[in-house]
Amino acid sequence: MTNQENPFLALAAPGIAGLTPYVPGKPVAELERELGITGSIKLASNENPLGPGQRARAAIAAGLDELGYYPDGAGFALRRAIADHHGVSPMAVTIGNGSNDVLDLVARVFLQPGTESVFSAHAFAVYPIATQAVGATARIAPARDYGHDLAAMAALVNERTRVVWIANPNNPTGTWLAADALRTFIEALPKTCVVVVDEAYTEYVSEPDFPDATRWVESHPNLIVTRTFSKAHGLAALRVGYALSDPRVADLLNRVRQPFNVNSLAQAAAAAAIGDSEHVRSSVELNRAGMRQITDAFKRLGLDYIPSVGNFITVDVGRPAAPVNEALLRLGVIVRPVANYGLPNHLRITIGLEAENARCIAALEDVLKA
Ligand SMILES: *Cc1c(COP(=O)(O)O)cnc(C)c1O
């Protein structure tokens, strides 16, 4: 529906007029209903093809008996498990209905009309939505080699800036920032803004100078680091993520947080998953092999791609990607067009199981030579 057609817009909060809804990857069931096909695969939302590990599955099964009760609104056991995992106080932890929820809490606490947030071109789509939804202004820095250009971002920071958003690694580009550069950037920011380092894919990265920004939280009071259980932990459907921050920042985030934002199965599964390093390790190994399988195929097919340290890869199909995507859908292969990220000739492909990767490559090859 267009703004002209919607009379309620005049009643809506500032910022709503400029919003368009986030478009998620199409669910398999929806595609199959639309096309009357079966046996499709989804490599579109950076989910873990192994799903949750045994420990999380057992916690979910045990949690069924408690479903008649509200969850623990304070998330005591989960916050304790997260705090122990990182060696910080539970007071530093804010839990969210996915880390998207936490990003939204940051926007609601620190942004309002007249203030600004800064992020990079091709950065995660939730940063502009969270900014716009509260009527603040987005300042978007040009990218360098598809990645965050920290100097260009710093140049946009001013006295109205309240939030700087950084995804490390970034989705959908899979690019990353080294520890020294990121830390220097954070330390040079004025104390009048907070910086969010979104580490949704951190488990997948093995580069030696890739930072763990959670280690900097204690010494950098304006730093907020977010993590999720949706990717390497395989719990995307349950919606659970968290922020680590200075306890005084966590206090403000928790003031706007809905008391029951994380349901009891999610809390139980996440508390079990965070200690399951074996499952994370298997997931990361599977991803490494799949990444090699897919990039080898791109080289063979002569396709340019953006080198990625995540569990996905964004490939230049050398022509407008929308019709290529449509043709892949008809073959039952769901990937993600990224024109909304300013990349109209690219598709983002999640690394799946070996057979899924092979099927995706074969379909892409068919479509591109047709
Ligand atoms: C997937 C993703 C998230 C996590 O979202 P959830 O709400 O935790 O499922 C956060 N940031 C980035 C950059 C992502 O790609």
Ligand as a Chemical Component Dictionary entry (heavy atoms), coordinates in Angstrom:
data_LIG
# 
_chem_comp.id                   LIG 
_chem_comp.type                 NON-POLYMER 
_chem_comp.pdbx_formal_charge   0 
_chem_comp.three_letter_code    LIG 
# 
loop_
_chem_comp_atom.comp_id 
_chem_comp_atom.atom_id 
_chem_comp_atom.alt_atom_id 
_chem_comp_atom.type_symbol 
_chem_comp_atom.charge 
_chem_comp_atom.model_Cartn_x 
_chem_comp_atom.model_Cartn_y 
_chem_comp_atom.model_Cartn_z 
_chem_comp_atom.pdbx_ordinal 
LIG C1 C1 C 0 21.108 -12.601 11.323 1  
LIG C2 C2 C 0 21.673 -11.326 11.862 2  
LIG C3 C3 C 0 21.371 -10.917 13.137 3  
LIG C4 C4 C 0 20.595 -11.796 14.068 4  
LIG O1 O1 O 0 19.277 -11.625 14.040 5  
LIG P1 P1 P 0 18.393 -12.322 15.150 6  
LIG O2 O2 O 0 17.350 -11.311 15.424 7  
LIG O3 O3 O 0 19.272 -12.557 16.359 8  
LIG O4 O4 O 0 17.892 -13.592 14.568 9  
LIG C5 C5 C 0 21.920 -9.760  13.632 10 
LIG N1 N1 N 0 22.768 -9.039  12.882 11 
LIG C6 C6 C 0 23.119 -9.422  11.658 12 
LIG C7 C7 C 0 24.117 -8.623  10.912 13 
LIG C8 C8 C 0 22.553 -10.562 11.098 14 
LIG O5 O5 O 0 22.854 -10.923 9.855  15 
# 
loop_
_chem_comp_bond.comp_id 
_chem_comp_bond.atom_id_1 
_chem_comp_bond.atom_id_2 
_chem_comp_bond.value_order 
_chem_comp_bond.pdbx_ordinal 
LIG C1 C2 SING 1  
LIG C2 C3 SING 2  
LIG C2 C8 DOUB 3  
LIG C3 C4 SING 4  
LIG C3 C5 DOUB 5  
LIG C4 O1 SING 6  
LIG O1 P1 SING 7  
LIG P1 O2 DOUB 8  
LIG P1 O3 SING 9  
LIG P1 O4 SING 10 
LIG C5 N1 SING 11 
LIG N1 C6 DOUB 12 
LIG C6 C7 SING 13 
LIG C6 C8 SING 14 
LIG C8 O5 SING 15 
# 
